Amino acid sequence: MDDPLADFASLLQQELIPDWCADPLREMNSCGFKWGSVRLAASDALDFLRAWNSGLVRRERPGCYRAHRGAALEQFFWDGPKVPVPRSYTLWLEPLISFAALARLHLDFGWPADLIGTQSDDWAFDVVCFRPGSEIEHVAGEVKKSASEIDALINLMVHFGQDPDAPPPPSGRERNAYKKVMALRERRAPVFWALGPAGYGNVFRVGYENERVSFTSTDDRALQFSPPPD
């Protein structure tokens, strides 16, 4: 693709926006889309298009899509105010980056499409990979829309990982990070992937000892699928 941002804009205009507006209950039309909200990095646009063209983004109803192993429907737009009608709406970056991550997992790291998805059953993780025959995540991933949010998430998860007696925070970023550490502690995924825009983030090997969860930074090779022995 010579210009992934132009190709993504074309997909928006020709397919994603019309499909979003096809549900009359949303009371939206193409004129309500805020094009200024399209702040997708070129690399993320490219990977999302790879996911789209590879059949990793499966339409289930107007404006709602699911991955092969997805526990929830995903949408690519964020609703604006309910008045006036037609309503305004903006691009939602995190689901787009999540599907872009699936393209990398499938096309670059060799994961079969039926073993990867968006959203874990408990909503703790945005991206998940399963070994064949397993219901426990092998790769657990979280997507954020900015580098600063990724950095904050990692710092909080390291903190909560080392304190198994920490009480659950009431809300906010702390609560979000705590929930992910608790899900890791419960299901013991060996790899955690924190992913932001334009490939920003980190891959970690996760260790478990005496209820403490530790994170050791590693490289993308930890994301590689290895088929089970014959």
C-alpha positions in Angstrom: 0.0 0.0 0.0 1.6 3.3 -1.1 -0.5 5.5 1.2 -2.1 3.6 4.1 -3.7 6.7 5.5 -5.4 7.5 2.2 -6.5 3.9 1.9 -7.9 3.9 5.4 -9.7 7.1 4.7 -11.2 5.5 1.7 -12.3 2.5 3.8 -13.9 4.9 6.3 -15.8 6.8 3.7 -16.9 3.8 1.6 -17.6 1.1 4.2 -17.1 1.8 7.9 -19.1 5.1 8.1 -22.0 4.0 5.9 -22.2 0.7 8.0 -22.2 2.7 11.2 -25.0 4.9 10.0 -27.0 2.0 8.7 -28.6 1.4 12.1 -31.4 3.9 12.3 -31.4 3.8 16.1 -28.1 5.7 16.1 -29.7 8.6 14.3 -26.5 9.4 12.5 -25.4 10.1 9.0 -22.1 10.5 7.2 -22.1 14.3 7.6 -21.9 13.9 11.4 -18.4 12.3 11.3 -15.6 14.5 12.7 -12.8 13.9 10.3 -10.4 15.7 12.6 -10.6 12.7 14.9 -8.7 10.6 12.4 -5.3 10.7 14.2 -4.3 7.1 13.3 -0.6 6.6 12.7 0.3 5.3 9.3 1.7 2.1 10.7 -1.6 1.4 12.6 -3.6 2.3 9.5 -1.5 -0.2 7.5 -1.9 -3.0 10.0 -5.7 -2.4 10.4 -6.0 -2.6 6.6 -4.1 -5.9 6.7 -6.5 -7.2 9.4 -9.5 -6.1 7.3 -8.2 -7.6 4.1 -7.2 -10.8 5.8 -10.7 -11.4 7.2 -9.7 -10.8 10.8 -12.5 -8.2 11.2 -15.8 -9.9 10.9 -19.0 -7.9 10.7 -21.9 -9.1 12.8 -24.3 -6.3 12.5 -24.3 -2.6 11.3 -21.2 -1.0 12.8 -20.3 -3.9 15.1 -17.4 -6.3 14.4 -15.8 -9.3 16.1 -12.5 -11.1 15.9 -12.5 -14.9 15.5 -11.9 -15.4 19.2 -13.4 -12.2 20.4 -15.5 -12.2 23.6 -17.2 -9.0 22.6 -18.4 -6.9 19.7 -16.2 -4.0 18.8 -17.2 -0.6 17.2 -14.9 1.9 15.6 -16.7 5.1 16.5 -17.5 7.0 19.6 -20.9 8.5 20.0 -21.3 12.3 20.3 -24.0 14.2 22.1 -27.6 12.9 21.6 -28.6 16.3 20.3 -28.8 17.8 17.8 -29.8 15.1 15.3 -28.1 13.9 13.2 -25.6 13.2 15.9 -21.9 13.7 15.7 -19.3 10.9 16.2 -15.6 10.4 16.2 -13.0 7.7 15.5 -12.3 5.4 18.4 -8.6 4.6 18.3 -8.2 1.7 20.7 -10.4 -0.9 18.8 -8.6 0.0 15.6 -5.2 -0.5 17.2 -6.5 -3.8 18.7 -7.4 -5.2 15.3 -4.1 -3.8 13.9 -2.4 -5.9 16.6 -4.2 -9.0 15.4 -2.8 -8.4 11.9 0.7 -8.5 13.4 0.0 -11.6 15.5 -1.5 -13.4 12.5 0.6 -12.3 9.6 3.9 -11.5 11.2 4.0 -13.9 14.2 2.1 -16.8 12.8 -0.9 -17.1 15.1 -3.8 -18.9 13.6 -6.9 -16.6 13.3 -9.0 -18.8 15.5 -6.6 -18.5 18.4 -6.5 -14.7 18.6 -9.1 -12.2 19.5 -10.1 -8.9 21.1 -11.4 -8.7 24.6 -11.0 -11.4 27.2 -14.0 -12.9 28.8 -13.7 -10.7 31.9 -12.8 -7.6 29.8 -9.4 -7.4 31.5 -7.4 -7.5 28.3 -8.0 -5.9 24.9 -6.0 -8.5 22.9 -5.6 -12.2 23.6 -3.9 -15.3 22.2 -4.6 -18.9 23.2 -2.5 -22.0 22.7 -4.4 -24.8 20.8 -6.9 -26.5 23.1 -6.5 -23.9 25.9 -8.9 -21.4 27.4 -6.1 -19.6 29.3 -4.4 -16.6 27.6 -0.8 -17.2 26.4 -0.5 -13.6 25.3 -2.5 -11.0 27.2 -2.5 -7.5 25.7 -3.7 -4.0 26.6 -4.1 -1.2 24.1 -4.0 2.5 24.9 -4.4 5.5 22.7 -1.3 7.4 23.8 2.3 6.7 24.8 1.8 8.4 28.2 -1.1 6.1 29.0 1.0 3.0 28.2 3.8 4.3 30.5 1.4 4.9 33.3 -0.2 1.5 32.9 3.1 -0.3 33.0 4.2 1.6 36.1 1.0 0.8 37.9 1.0 -2.8 37.0 4.6 -3.2 38.2 3.5 -1.6 41.5 0.4 -3.8 42.0 2.3 -6.9 40.9 4.7 -6.6 43.7 2.0 -6.0 46.3 -0.4 -9.0 46.4 -2.2 -7.5 49.5 -3.0 -4.1 47.8 -6.7 -3.3 48.1 -8.6 -2.7 44.9 -8.5 1.0 44.0 -11.9 2.6 43.7 -11.7 3.8 40.1 -9.5 5.3 37.4 -6.2 4.2 35.9 -5.3 2.5 39.2 -8.4 0.3 39.1 -7.7 -0.6 35.5 -4.1 -1.6 36.1 -5.1 -3.5 39.3 -7.7 -5.5 37.3 -5.1 -6.6 34.8 -2.7 -7.7 37.5 -5.4 -9.7 39.2 -6.3 -11.4 35.9 -2.7 -12.3 35.3 -2.3 -13.6 38.8 -5.4 -15.8 38.4 -4.7 -17.2 34.9 -0.9 -16.8 34.7 -0.4 -15.7 31.1 3.3 -16.0 30.4 3.4 -12.9 28.1 2.0 -9.4 28.5 1.9 -6.9 25.6 1.3 -3.2 26.3 0.6 -1.5 23.0 0.0 2.1 22.1 -0.1 4.0 18.8 2.5 3.7 16.1 3.9 0.5 17.7 4.8 2.2 21.0 4.8 -0.2 23.9 6.6 -3.2 25.4 6.5 -6.9 25.5 7.0 -8.6 28.9 7.7 -12.1 30.2 5.6 -12.4 33.2 6.8 -14.3 36.3 4.7 -15.6 39.2 6.2 -16.3 42.7 4.4 -16.2 46.0 1.5 -14.3 44.5 3.8 -11.6 43.2 3.7 -10.8 39.5 6.9 -9.6 37.9 7.5 -8.1 34.5 10.7 -8.6 32.5 11.0 -6.6 29.3 11.7 -8.6 26.3 11.4 -8.3 22.5 8.8 -9.2 19.9 10.1 -12.8 19.6 8.0 -13.5 22.7 4.9 -12.9 20.5 5.8 -15.7 18.0 3.5 -18.6 17.7 5.1 -22.0 18.1 2.9 -24.9 16.9 2.5 -27.8 19.3 4.8 -30.8 18.7 3.3 -33.6 16.5 
